Amino acid sequence: MEVALILSALALGLANSLHCVGMCGPIAFSLGISQEKNIRFYAKNLVYQLGRVTTYTILGLLIGLIGQGLNFGGFQKYVSIIAGSLMIIYALLPKKTIARIESAGGSSKLLIRLKSSLGKFIRKRNYFSLYVTGILNGLLPCGAVYVALTAAIATGFFVKSTLFMFLFGIGTIPLMFLVVFFGTTLNMKIRNKINQIIPYITILIGIIFILRGLELGIPFLSPSPEALQLNSSGGCHCH
């Protein structure tokens, strides 16, 4: 997996973790794990976070199978360019439009059942229920995850897309972990400042994917088709 993709996944996760705080923070606070600052707190907090990462990783695998099919069909560079363009467009959308996208299907029967199941596991608060809560939490509508999945499908191989979403999930952990630790949301002024940075990071990553699709022969950033093929095959050539 190229260095640019690894850094993009981590940066995307870290940048959008503030968005995750707003969307998922209240769920984390309701778990009650912020009340016990001991070894069990760290363990429970981490188990919950790993539940979310598990969901992101599985979604990466599923979307990667689609991306790999497109890659074998010879559409990989076009998928990368389109994915990068969609990321840039999404970053430039008004906040109200993004909110509408995230709330789309909010009244669907599937989402209602998901939230109901989430509520049941939240009340139990043991390690297993915390892990399942994290898994279900990862399935809730989230614009940041949509952007990450768009990038993941452009990687072209299910192994890469799986790793991409895993790293995206890892990138969201630090801030989410600290928020649960302190048991409070960040100061609104700080959140607003960080929120202003997120679109720029998303646009930058979108540009990286566009350059990757253009196959300009720039090492690590826009590899040539031969370099991508070598990378995906593990560098092994049989004669």
Helices and strands as residue ranges (DSSP letters): H 3-30, G 33-35, H 39-72, H 76-92, H 95-103, H 109-124, H 127-137, H 143-153, H 158-182, H 188-214, H 225-232
